[in-house]
Amino acid sequence: MSRLTRHFVAMGTLANIAIFVASLQLSPGYSVNATYLLTVLLAIFSPRPRVAYYMAAESTILLGVTMLLRPPPLTVQAMIFSRTVICMTLWLAAFVVSRHRESEAQRAAAETALHDQEALAHLGKMAAVVAHEVRNPLAGIKGAMQVIGRRLAPGSAEHRIANEVVARIDELNDIVHDMLVFARPKAPTLTPVQVAGVVEATVSLLKQDPSLSGLGVRIDPTETVVSADPAQLKLALLNLLLNGAQAMQGRGELQISTTTNGDWHELRIVDDGPGIAPEARAHLFEPFFTTRSRGTGLGLITARRIVEAHGGTVELHSPGDRGTVAVVRLPAA
């Protein structure tokens, strides 16, 4: 419960207590019990929808205590009927308030998602144009440099420079590839997939990077099966693993484990890097956002789009001063 919610509940409780005390002080025949409805209705401004139910429960208890301490000058039947009507009104109001707050939250979330989708669509079109215009010239430059490199003496300074240029062109091609994947997402072709097989294949691909030669990966055994597109799932996991490996600068250990929670499977990737900087947490899944000197900043957003296309979610958080945990949730097959 957030601090704002706690403050709201405390204010509602104080208002209910004031109504309760007033009920005990009034002369027989007078009643302010209907004003309990105000605390329930004011819950419409609470950050949490279910605060209305808390206020209704609190008011119902205080009504019962008031009836025991100061019975009204009514017959037992009339007293029970009166209190029942008031309680039913309180709980009906709580239901209406809670549903209204939930619908408002869902509407706000839908508007945010629509805005994000529109922004991503525009960025995707721009990325596709840029990638297309850059890719062909890069291919020509690389081919020319490879021809020149074969004509140079092996081991000479000129030969090393030519090889370095080719390596830099390959890096640019990787960036262009990332932009095209981001710009042209494909609908997944779902089949039952053994998570263990996809994880092992992804880790094998990760270890082919010479800059990650000092990286260790521990995989907990699992027989989990999910409904997924194997190629897309491998790409999403590769991006998440690269994020953790690069955070540790290619040294340390990644831990990969899988658990099942009801109809959902959770795949957790834990690194022992420096963790997520507070100022970066709100921007983790923004396109082109990166804290590294190299890279496109499209790895995490691409991973999230793939997982969400499978009906799942991706979360990143730092549980302590160090380390980051990536949690991928996917529906069971």
C-alpha positions as CSV (number, residue, x, y, z in Angstrom):
1,M,0.0,0.0,0.0
2,S,1.5,3.4,-1.1
3,R,1.9,6.3,1.4
4,L,-0.8,8.2,-0.4
5,T,-3.3,5.3,0.0
6,R,-2.4,4.9,3.7
7,H,-3.0,8.7,4.2
8,F,-6.4,8.4,2.4
9,V,-7.4,5.4,4.5
10,A,-6.4,7.2,7.7
11,M,-8.5,10.2,6.8
12,G,-11.5,8.0,6.0
13,T,-11.1,6.2,9.3
14,L,-11.0,9.5,11.2
15,A,-14.1,10.6,9.4
16,N,-15.9,7.3,10.4
17,I,-14.8,7.7,14.0
18,A,-16.2,11.2,14.1
19,I,-19.5,10.0,12.7
20,F,-19.5,7.2,15.3
21,V,-18.8,9.5,18.2
22,A,-21.5,11.9,16.9
23,S,-24.0,9.0,16.8
24,L,-23.4,8.3,20.5
25,Q,-23.8,11.9,21.5
26,L,-27.0,12.7,19.7
27,S,-30.4,12.7,21.5
28,P,-32.7,9.7,20.9
29,G,-34.5,9.9,17.6
30,Y,-31.7,11.6,15.7
31,S,-29.2,9.8,13.5
32,V,-26.2,10.6,11.3
33,N,-25.7,7.0,10.2
34,A,-26.4,7.9,6.5
35,T,-23.3,10.1,6.5
36,Y,-21.1,6.9,6.5
37,L,-21.9,6.8,2.8
38,L,-19.8,9.9,2.3
39,T,-16.5,8.1,3.3
40,V,-17.4,5.4,0.8
41,L,-18.1,7.8,-2.0
42,L,-14.9,9.8,-1.3
43,A,-12.9,6.6,-2.0
44,I,-13.5,7.5,-5.7
45,F,-10.5,9.8,-5.3
46,S,-8.3,7.1,-3.7
47,P,-5.3,5.7,-5.7
48,R,-6.6,2.1,-5.1
49,P,-10.1,1.1,-6.2
50,R,-10.6,-1.3,-3.3
51,V,-10.3,1.4,-0.6
52,A,-14.1,1.8,-1.0
53,Y,-14.7,-1.8,0.3
54,Y,-12.4,-1.0,3.3
55,M,-14.5,2.0,4.1
56,A,-17.7,0.1,3.7
57,A,-16.5,-2.7,6.0
58,E,-15.3,-0.2,8.6
59,S,-18.7,1.7,8.5
60,T,-20.6,-1.6,8.8
61,I,-18.7,-2.5,12.0
62,L,-19.2,0.9,13.5
63,L,-22.9,0.7,12.7
64,G,-23.1,-2.6,14.6
65,V,-21.2,-1.2,17.6
66,T,-23.5,1.9,17.7
67,M,-26.6,-0.3,17.7
68,L,-25.3,-2.3,20.6
69,L,-24.1,0.7,22.7
70,R,-27.1,2.9,21.9
71,P,-30.1,1.1,20.6
72,P,-32.5,3.4,18.7
73,P,-36.1,3.8,20.0
74,L,-37.4,1.3,17.4
75,T,-38.8,-2.2,17.5
76,V,-36.2,-4.9,16.9
77,Q,-37.6,-5.6,13.4
78,A,-37.5,-2.0,12.4
79,M,-34.0,-1.5,13.8
80,I,-32.7,-4.6,11.9
81,F,-34.4,-3.4,8.7
82,S,-33.0,0.1,9.0
83,R,-29.5,-1.1,9.6
84,T,-29.7,-3.7,6.8
85,V,-30.8,-1.0,4.3
86,I,-27.9,1.3,5.3
87,C,-25.4,-1.5,5.1
88,M,-26.7,-2.6,1.7
89,T,-26.4,1.0,0.5
90,L,-22.8,1.2,1.7
91,W,-21.7,-2.0,0.0
92,L,-23.5,-1.1,-3.2
93,A,-21.9,2.3,-3.3
94,A,-18.5,0.6,-2.6
95,F,-19.1,-1.7,-5.5
96,V,-20.0,1.2,-7.9
97,V,-17.0,3.3,-6.7
98,S,-14.6,0.4,-7.1
99,R,-15.8,-0.5,-10.6
100,H,-15.6,3.1,-11.6
101,R,-12.0,3.4,-10.4
102,E,-11.0,0.1,-12.1
103,S,-12.6,1.2,-15.4
104,E,-10.8,4.6,-15.2
105,A,-7.5,2.8,-14.6
106,Q,-8.1,0.4,-17.5
107,R,-9.0,3.4,-19.8
108,A,-5.9,5.2,-18.8
109,A,-3.7,2.1,-19.4
110,A,-5.4,1.6,-22.8
111,E,-4.8,5.2,-23.8
112,T,-1.1,4.9,-22.8
113,A,-0.7,1.7,-24.7
114,L,-2.3,3.3,-27.8
115,H,0.0,6.3,-27.6
116,D,3.0,4.0,-27.2
117,Q,1.9,1.9,-30.2
118,E,1.5,5.0,-32.4
119,A,4.9,6.3,-31.3
120,L,6.5,2.9,-32.0
121,A,4.8,2.8,-35.4
122,H,6.3,6.2,-36.4
123,L,9.7,5.2,-35.1
124,G,9.4,1.9,-36.9
125,K,8.7,3.6,-40.2
126,M,11.6,5.9,-39.7
127,A,13.9,3.1,-38.8
128,A,12.9,1.1,-41.8
129,V,13.7,3.9,-44.2
130,V,17.0,4.6,-42.6
131,A,18.0,1.0,-42.5
132,H,17.0,0.4,-46.1
133,E,19.0,3.4,-47.3
134,V,22.1,2.4,-45.3
135,R,22.2,-1.3,-45.9
136,N,23.0,-1.4,-49.6
137,P,25.9,1.2,-49.4
138,L,27.3,-0.8,-46.5
139,A,27.3,-4.0,-48.5
140,G,29.1,-2.3,-51.3
141,I,31.7,-0.7,-49.0
142,K,32.3,-4.0,-47.3
143,G,32.8,-5.9,-50.5
144,A,35.2,-3.3,-51.8
145,M,37.3,-3.4,-48.6
146,Q,37.4,-7.2,-48.7
147,V,38.8,-7.1,-52.2
148,I,41.4,-4.5,-51.3
149,G,42.3,-6.5,-48.1
150,R,43.0,-9.6,-50.2
151,R,45.4,-7.6,-52.4
152,L,47.4,-6.3,-49.4
153,A,50.3,-8.1,-47.7
154,P,49.0,-10.2,-44.8
155,G,50.2,-8.8,-41.5
156,S,50.9,-5.3,-42.9
157,A,49.5,-2.2,-41.3
158,E,47.3,-1.6,-44.3
159,H,45.9,-5.1,-44.1
160,R,45.0,-4.6,-40.4
161,I,43.3,-1.3,-41.2
162,A,41.3,-3.0,-44.0
163,N,40.2,-5.8,-41.6
164,E,39.3,-3.2,-38.9
165,V,37.1,-1.3,-41.4
166,V,35.3,-4.6,-42.3
167,A,34.8,-5.3,-38.6
168,R,33.3,-1.8,-38.1
169,I,31.0,-2.3,-41.1
170,D,29.8,-5.6,-39.6
171,E,28.9,-3.6,-36.4
172,L,27.0,-1.2,-38.5
173,N,25.2,-4.1,-40.2
174,D,24.2,-5.4,-36.8
175,I,22.7,-2.0,-35.9
176,V,20.8,-2.0,-39.2
177,H,19.5,-5.5,-38.5
178,D,18.3,-4.4,-35.1
179,M,16.5,-1.5,-36.6
180,L,14.8,-3.7,-39.2
181,V,13.7,-6.2,-36.6
182,F,12.3,-3.3,-34.6
183,A,10.6,-1.7,-37.6
184,R,9.0,-4.9,-39.0
185,P,7.8,-7.1,-36.2
186,K,6.4,-10.4,-37.4
187,A,3.4,-12.2,-35.9
188,P,4.6,-15.3,-34.0
189,T,3.9,-18.8,-35.3
190,L,3.0,-20.6,-32.1
191,T,4.0,-24.2,-31.4
192,P,4.7,-26.1,-28.2
193,V,8.3,-25.3,-27.3
194,Q,10.6,-26.8,-24.8
195,V,12.1,-23.9,-22.9
196,A,15.3,-25.8,-22.0
197,G,16.1,-26.3,-25.7
198,V,15.6,-22.6,-26.6
199,V,17.7,-21.5,-23.6
200,E,20.5,-23.8,-24.4
201,A,20.6,-22.8,-28.1
202,T,20.5,-19.1,-27.0
203,V,23.3,-19.5,-24.5
204,S,25.4,-21.3,-27.2
205,L,24.9,-18.4,-29.5
206,L,25.8,-15.9,-26.8
207,K,29.1,-17.7,-26.1
208,Q,30.2,-17.3,-29.7
209,D,30.9,-13.6,-28.9
210,P,34.7,-13.3,-28.1
211,S,34.0,-10.3,-25.8
212,L,32.0,-12.6,-23.5
213,S,34.7,-15.3,-23.1
214,G,34.9,-14.7,-19.4
215,L,31.1,-15.1,-18.9
216,G,29.7,-18.1,-17.0
217,V,26.1,-19.3,-17.4
218,R,24.3,-21.5,-14.9
219,I,21.0,-23.1,-16.2
220,D,18.6,-24.8,-13.8
221,P,17.1,-27.9,-15.4
222,T,13.5,-27.6,-16.5
223,E,10.9,-29.5,-18.5
224,T,8.7,-26.4,-19.0
225,V,6.7,-26.2,-22.3
226,V,5.3,-23.0,-23.6
227,S,3.3,-22.0,-26.7
228,A,5.8,-19.8,-28.6
229,D,7.6,-19.1,-31.9
230,P,11.0,-20.7,-31.3
231,A,13.0,-18.2,-33.4
232,Q,11.3,-15.1,-31.9
233,L,11.6,-16.5,-28.4
234,K,15.3,-17.1,-28.9
235,L,15.8,-13.5,-30.1
236,A,14.0,-12.1,-27.1
237,L,16.1,-14.2,-24.7
238,L,19.3,-13.3,-26.6
239,N,18.6,-9.6,-26.1
240,L,17.9,-10.1,-22.4
241,L,21.0,-12.3,-21.9
242,L,23.2,-9.8,-23.8
243,N,21.8,-7.0,-21.6
244,G,22.9,-8.9,-18.5
245,A,26.2,-10.0,-19.9
246,Q,27.2,-6.5,-21.1
247,A,26.2,-5.1,-17.7
248,M,28.8,-7.3,-16.2
249,Q,31.3,-6.4,-19.0
250,G,31.5,-10.0,-20.1
251,R,32.7,-11.3,-16.7
252,G,30.7,-13.0,-14.0
253,E,27.8,-15.4,-14.0
254,L,24.3,-15.4,-15.4
255,Q,21.7,-17.6,-13.7
256,I,18.7,-18.8,-15.7
257,S,15.8,-20.5,-13.9
258,T,12.2,-21.4,-14.6
259,T,9.2,-21.6,-12.3
260,T,5.5,-22.2,-12.8
261,N,2.8,-20.0,-11.1
262,G,-0.7,-21.3,-12.0
263,D,-1.2,-20.9,-15.8
264,W,2.0,-18.9,-16.2
265,H,5.6,-19.9,-16.6
266,E,8.3,-17.5,-15.3
267,L,11.8,-17.5,-16.8
268,R,14.3,-15.5,-14.6
269,I,17.7,-14.2,-15.8
270,V,19.8,-12.9,-12.9
271,D,23.1,-11.1,-13.3
272,D,25.6,-9.8,-10.7
273,G,26.3,-6.5,-12.5
274,P,26.0,-3.0,-11.0
275,G,22.2,-3.0,-11.2
276,I,19.9,-0.5,-12.8
277,A,20.6,3.2,-12.1
278,P,17.6,5.0,-10.5
279,E,17.5,7.6,-13.3
280,A,17.4,4.8,-16.0
281,R,14.5,2.7,-14.5
282,A,11.8,4.8,-16.1
283,H,13.4,4.5,-19.6
284,L,14.4,0.9,-19.8
285,F,12.0,0.0,-22.5
286,E,12.1,3.2,-24.5
287,P,13.4,2.8,-28.1
288,F,17.0,4.0,-28.7
289,F,17.6,4.5,-24.9
290,T,20.9,3.0,-23.9
291,T,23.5,3.6,-21.1
292,R,26.3,2.2,-23.2
293,S,28.7,3.9,-25.6
294,R,27.7,1.5,-28.3
295,G,24.4,-0.1,-29.2
296,T,21.1,0.9,-30.6
297,G,19.0,0.8,-27.5
298,L,16.5,-1.5,-29.2
299,G,17.3,-4.8,-27.5
300,L,15.0,-4.5,-24.5
301,I,12.1,-3.0,-26.4
302,T,12.4,-5.7,-29.1
303,A,12.4,-8.4,-26.4
304,R,9.3,-6.9,-24.8
305,R,7.4,-6.6,-28.1
306,I,8.1,-10.2,-28.9
307,V,7.1,-11.5,-25.4
308,E,3.9,-9.3,-25.4
309,A,3.0,-10.7,-28.9
310,H,3.1,-14.1,-27.2
311,G,0.6,-12.9,-24.5
312,G,3.4,-12.5,-21.9
313,T,5.2,-9.8,-20.0
314,V,8.8,-8.7,-19.4
315,E,10.0,-6.9,-16.2
316,L,13.4,-5.8,-15.1
317,H,14.3,-4.8,-11.5
318,S,17.3,-4.6,-9.2
319,P,16.5,-6.3,-5.9
320,G,19.5,-4.8,-4.1
321,D,22.6,-2.6,-4.5
322,R,23.9,-4.9,-7.3
323,G,22.5,-7.2,-9.9
324,T,19.5,-7.2,-12.2
325,V,16.7,-9.7,-12.5
326,A,14.8,-10.0,-15.8
327,V,11.5,-11.9,-15.5
328,V,9.8,-13.2,-18.6
329,R,6.2,-14.5,-18.0
330,L,4.6,-16.6,-20.7
331,P,1.3,-18.5,-20.7
332,A,1.5,-22.3,-20.4
333,A,1.1,-24.3,-23.6
